[in-house]
Amino acid sequence: MAYRKRPCSICHKWFLPDARQQGRQRTCGPACRKELHRRQCAALNKKNKADYTNNYLAKKIEMALAQPPPPSEQRTKPTLPIDVIVTECGIKPAVIVQYLVGRIMDHTRNNTPRPP
């Protein structure tokens, strides 16, 4: 059976698909296949962002409950009084506060205008 050429979904060059793929091959080679995989993963992560955030926080809280990290191990440059938050509010709010501060720091770091 003769297979027809088809355009690559990444670079749009025409290629002859492998006969064993039977119509499932969408890219012309390994570089385009890697780029397609990267795009599909990015789309999936964007679509399920809330689920990943919830899972991340749940795992972080579970790890903190099992074994609290030493106070010297901080994620951000400005030191949070994490030991005070843990003693006053508990470990769960401390993990959430640490996560939110990290997100705020990332956001301000990425969105601040650079001097000319």
N, C-alpha and C positions, 0 to 999 in steps of 0.2 A: 504494500500500500504506500503510495507516495504522499509524503507530508508536505504541506505548503509552508513557505516562509511566513514569519509573523514578526511584528515589531517588538523590540524589547520594551518592557514597561518602565525602564529607568532611562536608558540612553536613546531610545527610539530608533536604533539601528535595526535593520532587518536581519534575521538569523534563521537558520534551519533548525528547528527543535529536534531533540533526541527522540528517536522512534519509541524508546521505552517509556517515555514520559506520557505519551498518549494525550496530548493537549493540556497538560498541567504545567509545562515549563513556561515561565513568564519572562525570564531574563536570558541574556545572551551568554553570560559568562560568570566567573566567580566574583569579580569586582561588583558587577551589577546585582548579583544575588546577595552579596553582603550589604549593599546599600538598600535593597528591598527589605531585607531582614531588619535593618536599623530603622527604616521608616515605619514598618509594621509594628515594631516594639514601641516606638515613640507614640504611635497612634493609640495602641492598647494602653500604655501608661497614662496618656492624657485622658482617655475615656474612663479609666478606672482609678483616677487620682485619689478620690475620697476613700475608696476601699484600701488602697495601699497606705494612705496616711493612717487610717484606723488600725490596720494590721501592724504598722510600724510602731505606733504608740502603745498598742497592747503588748507587743513583744518587749518593748523598752520597759514598760511598767512591770511585766513579769520578771525580767532580768533584774530590775532594781529591787523587787521584793525578795528575790532569791538571794542576792548578794549585792548589798549597796556598794557603789564605787567609792574609792578613796576620794577625799575632798580635793586633793591636788590634781585629779584628773578632770579637767574642765574642757568643754567643747568650744567655748567662746573666749576671746581675749579678755573682755571685762569680766572679772570674777563675780559670780553670783554668790550670795550668802546661802549656798545650797544646804549647809548644815543647819542654819537657822530655819529655812523653809521646811526641812525634814522634821525638825523637832516641834515646830509650831503647827504645821498643817498635815504632815504625813509624807510618805514617799510618792504616792500617786500625783498629788499636786506639784511636787518638786520636779518630777519627770516632765509633766506637761508644761510647767513654767520654763524649764530648761529648753524644751523643744521650741516653744513660742519665741523665746529670746533668740535662739539660733535662727529661726525663720525671719525675724525682724532684722537681725544683723545681716543675713544674706540679702534680704530685700533692699536695705539701705546701701549695702556695699555695691549692689548691681545697679541701682538707680540714682546714685549721686552723680551730679555733673562733674566732669574732670576739669581742672583748671587749664587754661590755654597755654 
